[in-house]
Amino acid sequence: MPLDSYVTLGRSGLRVSPFALGAMTFGEHEGGIGTSSEESISILETYLDRGGNFIDTANFYTNGHSEAILGDFFASKPGQRDRVVLATKFFTNLHLGDPNAGGAGRKAILGQVDGSLRRLKTDYLDVYYLHNYDRNTPIEETMTVLDGLVGAGKIRYVAFSNIPAWVTAQAQTMALLRAWEPIIALQVEYSLLARTVEGELAPLALDAGMGIVPWGPLKNGFLSGKYTRDGITDESKRAGMAGQPSEQQFTVIDEVGRIARELGSTHAAVSLAWLRRQPGVVSPIIGARRLAHLESNLAALDVELSADQLARLDAASTPRLNYPYDLNEMVGAMLQFGGTTIDGVVGAVYPPLAADRIV
């Protein structure tokens, strides 16, 4: 599958590539974290040359440098800007000491969108994400401002990232009832090593027609093949990666490795191929500090996992989900269909729960 095999983002007519390019590392700042402008442009050009069109950044990535690099690039390429889907996020305060420069209130949003438009050197954003939950701002204030920005032509679509399911459901219901712009996508952490999204947010996205855009698809590099039971590889050390996977995580990593060897592929490609097969997932975000990382991740487009391989990965990585998911899975069918139905028809009889499992 090539990168120009476009898919629609949620319940919208916006067409995006099967992998989005994450620009979180574009630009260098204090501590040496990030990628030089030259390397960032090389990564961006390769992605675009392969047919990619979905680019993801945020107002605070590398202290605004990420947006600026993208803005300079597209300003130098007449006509190119309108051929891509450019997404950025708001929430983080870039002006410490100003309490209204961050968050999701009206004054904050209007200031942040203008700042992003200025750095990106564009007059509109294709997708604008609320990056985090603002407990201090009524969600109706946030949604009406975003709806107004669509009306003003500053943004095309509304999306959420890292927002609780109950807040997202409230916002979407409000938008539909009041004919405001709906939420078309949820950007959430999702990978073989981070599947708790399947408890609440993923089912909500499927039901509400929101496309799932996973971030962290390789779980901080744990699924990249750079971590072994013998320790962190030299490449991981050079990249400044810290920590070591847990025993439970290594169980998943080991299975990924076995399947990668069966396919003559890599840990990263297998992990990304699994993620793309999950219900509701539209376009995982692949980040790259080096051009070689991008090429390695894009190899997932050529990986076809069998039903058996998918099942093995599912089994190795099955998450423990929070209440009430676990309770509903355990007793839902028993309580709903056990014994006689209301119309007198005998239903299936399930064995009673053990005393120590009754809640």
C-alpha positions as CSV (number, residue, x, y, z in Angstrom):
1,M,0.0,0.0,0.0
2,P,1.5,3.4,-1.0
3,L,1.2,6.5,1.1
4,D,-1.1,8.0,-1.5
5,S,-3.8,5.4,-0.7
6,Y,-5.9,8.1,1.0
7,V,-8.6,7.4,3.5
8,T,-11.2,9.7,4.9
9,L,-10.7,11.1,8.4
10,G,-13.6,10.1,10.5
11,R,-17.1,11.1,9.3
12,S,-15.8,13.8,7.0
13,G,-14.7,14.3,3.4
14,L,-11.1,15.0,4.4
15,R,-8.7,12.5,2.8
16,V,-5.5,11.7,4.5
17,S,-2.6,9.3,4.1
18,P,-2.5,6.0,6.0
19,F,0.4,7.3,8.0
20,A,0.7,10.9,9.3
21,L,4.1,12.5,9.6
22,G,4.7,13.8,13.1
23,A,6.8,16.9,13.4
24,M,7.3,16.9,17.1
25,T,11.1,16.6,16.8
26,F,11.4,19.2,14.0
27,G,13.7,21.9,15.3
28,E,16.4,22.0,18.0
29,H,16.1,23.6,21.4
30,E,17.8,23.5,24.8
31,G,19.2,20.2,25.8
32,G,20.0,19.2,22.2
33,I,16.6,17.5,21.8
34,G,15.1,17.6,18.3
35,T,16.2,17.5,14.7
36,S,18.0,20.1,12.7
37,S,16.1,22.2,10.2
38,E,18.0,20.5,7.3
39,E,17.3,17.0,8.5
40,S,13.7,17.9,9.2
41,I,13.2,19.2,5.7
42,S,14.8,16.0,4.3
43,I,12.4,13.9,6.2
44,L,9.4,16.1,5.2
45,E,10.4,16.0,1.5
46,T,10.8,12.2,1.5
47,Y,7.4,11.8,3.1
48,L,5.7,14.2,0.5
49,D,7.6,12.5,-2.4
50,R,6.2,9.2,-1.3
51,G,2.7,10.6,-1.6
52,G,2.1,11.5,2.1
53,N,-0.2,14.4,2.8
54,F,-1.0,14.5,6.5
55,I,1.4,16.5,8.7
56,D,1.0,16.8,12.5
57,T,2.5,19.4,14.8
58,A,1.6,21.5,17.8
59,N,2.1,25.1,19.0
60,F,4.7,24.2,21.6
61,Y,6.7,21.5,19.8
62,T,10.4,22.5,20.1
63,N,9.1,25.8,21.5
64,G,7.4,26.8,18.3
65,H,10.3,25.9,16.0
66,S,8.5,22.9,14.5
67,E,5.7,25.1,13.2
68,A,8.2,27.7,11.9
69,I,10.2,25.0,10.0
70,L,7.0,23.8,8.3
71,G,5.9,27.4,7.6
72,D,9.2,28.3,6.0
73,F,9.2,25.1,3.9
74,F,5.7,25.6,2.5
75,A,6.2,29.3,1.9
76,S,9.1,28.4,-0.4
77,K,7.0,25.9,-2.3
78,P,4.2,27.8,-4.1
79,G,1.0,25.7,-4.3
80,Q,2.3,22.9,-2.0
81,R,0.6,24.1,1.1
82,D,-2.9,23.5,-0.4
83,R,-2.0,20.0,-1.3
84,V,-1.4,18.8,2.3
85,V,-3.5,18.4,5.3
86,L,-1.8,20.5,8.0
87,A,-2.8,19.8,11.6
88,T,-1.6,21.6,14.8
89,K,-2.8,21.8,18.4
90,F,-3.5,24.4,21.0
91,F,-3.5,24.4,24.8
92,T,0.0,24.9,26.0
93,N,1.0,28.4,27.2
94,L,3.9,29.8,25.3
95,H,3.9,33.1,27.3
96,L,4.6,32.3,30.9
97,G,3.2,34.8,33.2
98,D,0.1,35.4,31.0
99,P,-2.7,33.3,32.5
100,N,-4.8,33.7,29.4
101,A,-2.2,32.6,26.8
102,G,-2.9,28.9,27.3
103,G,-5.8,26.6,27.8
104,A,-9.1,26.3,26.0
105,G,-10.9,29.6,26.8
106,R,-12.0,32.0,24.1
107,K,-9.2,34.5,24.6
108,A,-6.6,31.8,24.8
109,I,-7.8,30.0,21.6
110,L,-8.0,33.1,19.5
111,G,-4.5,34.1,20.6
112,Q,-3.1,30.6,20.0
113,V,-4.6,30.1,16.6
114,D,-3.2,33.4,15.3
115,G,0.2,32.5,16.7
116,S,0.2,29.1,14.9
117,L,-1.0,30.7,11.6
118,R,1.8,33.2,11.8
119,R,4.5,30.6,12.5
120,L,3.1,28.3,9.8
121,K,2.8,31.2,7.3
122,T,-0.7,30.1,6.3
123,D,-4.1,31.6,6.5
124,Y,-5.9,28.4,7.5
125,L,-5.4,25.1,9.4
126,D,-6.9,21.9,8.1
127,V,-7.3,20.2,11.5
128,Y,-7.1,22.0,14.8
129,Y,-6.8,19.8,17.9
130,L,-7.6,20.7,21.5
131,H,-4.4,19.1,23.0
132,N,-5.4,18.6,26.6
133,Y,-8.4,18.8,28.9
134,D,-8.9,22.3,30.4
135,R,-10.8,21.7,33.7
136,N,-11.3,25.4,34.2
137,T,-13.2,26.2,30.9
138,P,-16.7,25.1,30.1
139,I,-16.6,22.8,27.1
140,E,-19.4,24.8,25.4
141,E,-17.1,27.8,25.4
142,T,-14.4,25.9,23.7
143,M,-16.7,24.3,21.1
144,T,-18.5,27.6,20.2
145,V,-15.1,29.3,19.6
146,L,-13.9,26.4,17.4
147,D,-17.1,26.5,15.5
148,G,-16.6,30.3,15.0
149,L,-13.1,29.6,13.7
150,V,-14.5,27.3,11.0
151,G,-17.0,29.9,10.1
152,A,-14.2,32.5,9.8
153,G,-12.2,30.2,7.6
154,K,-9.2,30.0,10.0
155,I,-9.7,26.2,10.5
156,R,-11.4,23.5,8.5
157,Y,-12.0,20.8,11.0
158,V,-12.2,20.3,14.8
159,A,-10.4,17.4,16.6
160,F,-9.5,16.4,20.2
161,S,-6.3,14.9,21.7
162,N,-5.9,13.4,25.1
163,I,-9.4,14.4,26.3
164,P,-11.4,12.1,28.6
165,A,-14.2,10.1,26.9
166,W,-17.0,11.7,29.0
167,V,-15.8,15.2,28.0
168,T,-15.5,14.2,24.3
169,A,-19.0,12.7,24.3
170,Q,-20.4,15.8,26.0
171,A,-18.7,18.1,23.4
172,Q,-19.8,16.0,20.4
173,T,-23.4,15.8,21.6
174,M,-23.5,19.5,22.2
175,A,-22.0,20.2,18.7
176,L,-24.6,18.0,17.0
177,L,-27.6,19.4,18.9
178,R,-26.5,23.0,18.3
179,A,-25.4,22.5,14.7
180,W,-21.8,23.4,15.6
181,E,-18.8,21.8,13.8
182,P,-18.4,18.2,15.1
183,I,-15.2,16.5,16.2
184,I,-13.9,14.4,13.3
185,A,-10.8,12.8,14.9
186,L,-9.3,11.7,18.2
187,Q,-5.6,11.7,18.6
188,V,-4.7,9.3,21.4
189,E,-1.8,7.1,22.6
190,Y,-2.3,3.7,21.1
191,S,0.1,0.9,20.4
192,L,0.7,-2.8,21.2
193,L,2.1,-1.6,24.6
194,A,-0.7,1.0,25.2
195,R,-4.1,-0.4,24.5
196,T,-6.2,1.0,27.4
197,V,-7.8,3.4,24.8
198,E,-9.9,0.3,23.8
199,G,-11.9,0.7,27.1
200,E,-13.7,4.0,26.4
201,L,-12.2,6.3,23.8
202,A,-12.0,3.8,20.9
203,P,-15.6,2.6,21.2
204,L,-16.7,6.3,21.5
205,A,-14.8,7.1,18.3
206,L,-16.3,4.2,16.4
207,D,-19.8,5.1,17.5
208,A,-19.5,8.8,16.9
209,G,-17.6,8.6,13.5
210,M,-14.4,10.0,14.8
211,G,-11.2,8.8,13.1
212,I,-8.5,7.5,15.5
213,V,-5.1,9.1,14.9
214,P,-2.7,7.2,17.2
215,W,0.4,8.9,18.7
216,G,3.3,7.0,20.3
217,P,2.7,3.9,18.0
218,L,6.1,2.5,18.9
219,K,5.8,3.3,22.6
220,N,8.9,5.6,23.1
221,G,10.9,3.3,20.9
222,F,10.2,0.1,22.9
223,L,8.6,-1.5,19.7
224,S,11.3,-0.3,17.4
225,G,13.6,-3.3,17.8
226,K,16.2,-1.2,19.7
227,Y,15.5,-2.8,23.0
228,T,16.5,-6.3,23.8
229,R,16.5,-8.4,27.0
230,D,20.3,-7.9,27.0
231,G,19.9,-4.2,27.3
232,I,19.5,-1.0,25.2
233,T,21.2,-1.1,21.9
234,D,23.8,1.4,21.0
235,E,21.4,3.2,18.6
236,S,19.0,3.7,21.5
237,K,21.8,5.1,23.7
238,R,22.8,7.5,20.9
239,A,19.2,8.7,20.6
240,G,19.1,9.4,24.4
241,M,16.4,6.8,25.1
242,A,16.2,5.9,28.8
243,G,14.7,3.1,30.8
244,Q,14.0,-0.5,30.0
245,P,10.8,-2.3,29.1
246,S,9.1,-4.3,31.9
247,E,8.9,-8.1,31.8
248,Q,5.3,-7.8,30.6
249,Q,6.3,-5.5,27.8
250,F,9.1,-7.8,26.8
251,T,6.5,-10.5,26.3
252,V,4.9,-8.4,23.6
253,I,8.2,-7.3,22.2
254,D,9.4,-10.9,21.9
255,E,6.2,-11.9,20.0
256,V,6.7,-8.9,17.7
257,G,10.2,-10.1,17.0
258,R,9.2,-13.6,16.2
259,I,6.6,-12.4,13.7
260,A,9.1,-9.9,12.2
261,R,11.5,-12.8,11.6
262,E,8.7,-14.9,10.0
263,L,8.0,-12.0,7.6
264,G,11.6,-10.9,7.0
265,S,10.5,-7.5,8.4
266,T,11.3,-5.3,11.4
267,H,9.8,-4.8,14.9
268,A,8.6,-1.3,13.9
269,A,6.9,-2.4,10.7
270,V,5.1,-5.3,12.3
271,S,3.9,-3.1,15.2
272,L,2.7,-0.3,12.9
273,A,1.0,-2.9,10.6
274,W,-0.9,-4.3,13.6
275,L,-2.0,-0.8,14.7
276,R,-3.4,0.0,11.3
277,R,-5.6,-3.1,11.4
278,Q,-7.4,-1.9,14.6
279,P,-11.0,-0.8,14.3
280,G,-11.4,2.9,13.8
281,V,-7.6,3.6,13.3
282,V,-7.1,5.9,10.3
283,S,-3.6,7.3,10.3
284,P,-1.0,6.5,13.0
285,I,1.5,9.3,13.5
286,I,5.1,8.3,12.7
287,G,7.8,10.5,14.1
288,A,11.4,10.4,12.9
289,R,14.6,12.0,14.2
290,R,16.5,10.7,11.2
291,L,15.5,10.0,7.6
292,A,16.4,6.3,8.1
293,H,13.8,6.1,10.9
294,L,11.1,7.4,8.4
295,E,12.0,4.8,5.8
296,S,12.0,2.0,8.4
297,N,8.5,3.0,9.6
298,L,7.1,3.3,6.1
299,A,8.1,-0.3,5.5
300,A,4.9,-1.1,7.5
301,L,2.9,-0.2,4.4
302,D,4.2,-3.4,2.8
303,V,3.5,-5.7,5.7
304,E,0.5,-8.1,5.6
305,L,-0.2,-9.8,8.8
306,S,-2.1,-13.1,8.7
307,A,-5.1,-13.8,10.9
308,D,-2.9,-16.1,13.1
309,Q,-0.2,-13.4,13.5
310,L,-2.8,-10.8,14.4
311,A,-4.3,-13.2,17.0
312,R,-0.9,-13.8,18.5
313,L,-0.1,-10.1,18.8
314,D,-3.6,-9.5,20.3
315,A,-3.1,-12.3,22.9
316,A,0.4,-11.1,23.9
317,S,-0.7,-7.5,24.4
318,T,-4.3,-7.9,25.8
319,P,-4.7,-5.0,28.2
320,R,-6.4,-5.0,31.6
321,L,-9.1,-2.3,31.1
322,N,-10.7,-0.3,33.8
323,Y,-14.1,-0.7,35.4
324,P,-16.8,-0.9,34.2
325,Y,-15.3,-2.6,31.0
326,D,-14.0,-5.6,33.0
327,L,-17.2,-6.1,34.9
328,N,-19.4,-5.9,31.8
329,E,-17.2,-8.4,30.0
330,M,-17.4,-10.8,32.9
331,V,-21.1,-10.8,33.8
332,G,-22.9,-8.8,31.1
333,A,-24.1,-11.8,29.0
334,M,-24.8,-13.9,32.0
335,L,-27.1,-11.3,33.6
336,Q,-28.8,-10.3,30.4
337,F,-29.6,-13.6,28.8
338,G,-29.5,-16.2,31.6
339,G,-32.7,-18.1,32.5
340,T,-36.1,-17.2,31.2
341,T,-36.8,-14.0,29.1
342,I,-39.6,-11.7,29.8
343,D,-41.8,-13.2,27.1
344,G,-41.5,-16.6,28.7
345,V,-39.1,-18.1,26.2
346,V,-36.4,-20.1,27.9
347,G,-33.0,-18.6,27.2
348,A,-29.5,-20.0,27.5
349,V,-28.6,-21.0,31.1
350,Y,-25.2,-20.0,32.2
351,P,-23.4,-21.5,35.2
352,P,-23.6,-19.3,38.3
353,L,-20.6,-17.1,39.2
354,A,-18.3,-18.5,41.8
355,A,-18.9,-16.8,45.1
356,D,-15.6,-15.0,45.1
357,R,-16.5,-13.4,41.7
358,I,-19.9,-12.0,42.5
359,V,-19.7,-8.2,42.7
